[in-house]
Amino acid sequence: MVSTSLPGGTWTLGDLTVTRFGYGAMQLAGPGVMGPPADREGALAVLREAVDLGITHIDTADAYGPHVTNRLIREALRPYPQDLHVVTKVGANRDEKGGWPPSRDPASLRRAVRDNLENLGLDVLDLVNLRLGDAGGPRPEPVAEAFGALADLQQEGLIRHLGVSNATVAQVAEARTIAPVVCVQNMYNLAHRHDDDLIDKLAADGIAYVPFFPLGGFSPLQSAALSSVAARLDATPMSVALAWLLQRSPNILLIPGTSSVAHLRENVAGAGLALSPEDIDELSAIG
Ligand SMILES: NC(=O)c1ccc[n+]([C@@H]2O[C@H](COP(=O)([O-])OP(=O)(O)OC[C@H]3O[C@@H](n4cnc5c(N)ncnc54)[C@H](OP(=O)(O)O)[C@@H]3O)[C@@H](O)[C@H]2O)c1
């Protein structure tokens, strides 16, 4: 039995128990998620602090940098604590302009899984998300060939569990006909609520929903209602946004990103904020 004092407690992804408060490592690469960070020691310190705080779920991708974030994780945290689960994603590459072109043919996916294993310094990846769509959001495309290729790699013992990311409701359903899906990682926060029905359906089916951009991503969440609830509770808008997500549904796992140890500590402390039914109603009206 794994216990935690982190806000939200734990969730089980397949057979892996993780803290619902996790950490998203994308912001550790350089500007535009390309190249090395300006403050390399600072980036390593954030990763070590995440583990010291008791976080057991780190989200990454070999496309961050590319390769930069995974190598930082390896350097900061290997040998990995037994209870730490690094979740990665495949399905997009980087081009010289910093774009994220799709790369989902079976040979590219196999290469991406090998790159993740090597750069993270692992023999098996705990959880791999198939990243669909593009930077503009989910797109209606078939997933059978790509998700089937990952299911083959899972059968070969290179991956423990599978998920999908940036996916439509139909793609989630299609993937589930091919292999078990333990999580869906899509864009969702107080102001972007397209997945409300999907979250409830996944919760009923015991599948995690992992919102990316929980704090608004590259453009921090801004809303008069959020500021007003935060002021009333004497809390920061970031704390309120994270606490709202944790209280929105038990299958929501947080992976807020930061390149700052101080912000990481602030976010962990803030996500435990208790919101009243009135606060929640006011915040839920934002989306
Ligand atoms: N599946 C996908 O397609 C996909 C797409 C995007 C992201 N992701 C994943 O989702 C994770 C989270 O997304 P994200 O990191 O882009 O966005 P986010 O978590 O919504 O927001 C991160 C931003 O908020 C700032 N921030 C964090 N805590 C703060 C605080 N207490 N006070 C003030 N500012 C604060 C950070 O700046 P500082 O560094 O200054 O703290 C950073 O600029 C990523 O790390 C990545 O793992 C997945």
The ligand as an SDF file (V2000), in Angstrom:
LIG
                    3D

 48 52  0  0  0  0  0  0  0  0999 V2000
    0.4570   15.7070  -24.4920 N   0  0  0  0  0  0  0  0  0  0  0  0
    0.7550   16.8790  -24.9900 C   0  0  0  0  0  0  0  0  0  0  0  0
    0.5780   17.1490  -26.1760 O   0  0  0  0  0  0  0  0  0  0  0  0
    1.3230   17.9260  -24.0780 C   0  0  0  0  0  0  0  0  0  0  0  0
    1.3520   19.2660  -24.4930 C   0  0  0  0  0  0  0  0  0  0  0  0
    1.8580   20.2050  -23.6170 C   0  0  0  0  0  0  0  0  0  0  0  0
    2.2960   19.8310  -22.3540 C   0  0  0  0  0  0  0  0  0  0  0  0
    2.2650   18.5270  -21.9630 N   0  0  0  0  0  0  0  0  0  0  0  0
    2.6860   18.1170  -20.6000 C   0  0  0  0  0  0  0  0  0  0  0  0
    1.9260   18.8580  -19.6600 O   0  0  0  0  0  0  0  0  0  0  0  0
    2.8020   19.4500  -18.7010 C   0  0  0  0  0  0  0  0  0  0  0  0
    2.2020   20.7270  -18.1580 C   0  0  0  0  0  0  0  0  0  0  0  0
    2.0820   21.6960  -19.1870 O   0  0  0  0  0  0  0  0  0  0  0  0
    2.9720   23.0190  -19.2020 P   0  0  0  0  0  0  0  0  0  0  0  0
    4.1250   22.8700  -18.2760 O   0  0  0  0  0  0  0  0  0  0  0  0
    3.2620   23.3620  -20.5890 O   0  0  0  0  0  0  0  0  0  0  0  0
    1.9530   24.1140  -18.7220 O   0  0  0  0  0  0  0  0  0  0  0  0
    1.2800   24.4650  -17.3000 P   0  0  0  0  0  0  0  0  0  0  0  0
    1.5880   23.4270  -16.2930 O   0  0  0  0  0  0  0  0  0  0  0  0
   -0.1420   24.7890  -17.5750 O   0  0  0  0  0  0  0  0  0  0  0  0
    1.9930   25.8410  -16.9470 O   0  0  0  0  0  0  0  0  0  0  0  0
    3.3620   25.9530  -16.8220 C   0  0  0  0  0  0  0  0  0  0  0  0
    3.6820   27.4380  -16.7450 C   0  0  0  0  0  0  0  0  0  0  0  0
    3.1550   27.9690  -15.5380 O   0  0  0  0  0  0  0  0  0  0  0  0
    4.1890   28.6390  -14.8340 C   0  0  0  0  0  0  0  0  0  0  0  0
    4.0000   28.3660  -13.3980 N   0  0  0  0  0  0  0  0  0  0  0  0
    3.9570   27.1620  -12.7920 C   0  0  0  0  0  0  0  0  0  0  0  0
    3.7510   27.3070  -11.4660 N   0  0  0  0  0  0  0  0  0  0  0  0
    3.6880   28.6350  -11.2350 C   0  0  0  0  0  0  0  0  0  0  0  0
    3.5130   29.4130  -10.0620 C   0  0  0  0  0  0  0  0  0  0  0  0
    3.3420   28.8520   -8.8660 N   0  0  0  0  0  0  0  0  0  0  0  0
    3.4900   30.7640  -10.1990 N   0  0  0  0  0  0  0  0  0  0  0  0
    3.6480   31.3590  -11.3930 C   0  0  0  0  0  0  0  0  0  0  0  0
    3.8260   30.6770  -12.5520 N   0  0  0  0  0  0  0  0  0  0  0  0
    3.8540   29.3220  -12.4700 C   0  0  0  0  0  0  0  0  0  0  0  0
    5.4830   28.0740  -15.3230 C   0  0  0  0  0  0  0  0  0  0  0  0
    6.5020   29.0540  -15.2710 O   0  0  0  0  0  0  0  0  0  0  0  0
    7.7850   28.8590  -14.2910 P   0  0  0  0  0  0  0  0  0  0  0  0
    8.6880   27.8980  -14.9960 O   0  0  0  0  0  0  0  0  0  0  0  0
    8.3310   30.2350  -14.1900 O   0  0  0  0  0  0  0  0  0  0  0  0
    7.2730   28.3410  -12.9910 O   0  0  0  0  0  0  0  0  0  0  0  0
    5.1510   27.7250  -16.7710 C   0  0  0  0  0  0  0  0  0  0  0  0
    5.3780   28.8400  -17.6010 O   0  0  0  0  0  0  0  0  0  0  0  0
    4.0940   19.6600  -19.4720 C   0  0  0  0  0  0  0  0  0  0  0  0
    5.1880   19.8420  -18.6180 O   0  0  0  0  0  0  0  0  0  0  0  0
    4.1530   18.4040  -20.3070 C   0  0  0  0  0  0  0  0  0  0  0  0
    4.7470   17.3660  -19.5280 O   0  0  0  0  0  0  0  0  0  0  0  0
    1.7640   17.5820  -22.8090 C   0  0  0  0  0  0  0  0  0  0  0  0
  1  2  1  0
  2  3  2  0
  2  4  1  0
  4  5  1  0
  4 48  2  0
  5  6  2  0
  6  7  1  0
  7  8  2  0
  8  9  1  0
  8 48  1  0
  9 10  1  0
  9 46  1  0
 10 11  1  0
 11 12  1  0
 11 44  1  0
 12 13  1  0
 13 14  1  0
 14 15  2  0
 14 16  1  0
 14 17  1  0
 17 18  1  0
 18 19  2  0
 18 20  1  0
 18 21  1  0
 21 22  1  0
 22 23  1  0
 23 24  1  0
 23 42  1  0
 24 25  1  0
 25 26  1  0
 25 36  1  0
 26 27  1  0
 26 35  1  0
 27 28  2  0
 28 29  1  0
 29 30  1  0
 29 35  2  0
 30 31  1  0
 30 32  2  0
 32 33  1  0
 33 34  2  0
 34 35  1  0
 36 37  1  0
 36 42  1  0
 37 38  1  0
 38 39  2  0
 38 40  1  0
 38 41  1  0
 42 43  1  0
 44 45  1  0
 44 46  1  0
 46 47  1  0
M  CHG  2   8   1  16  -1
M  END
$$$$
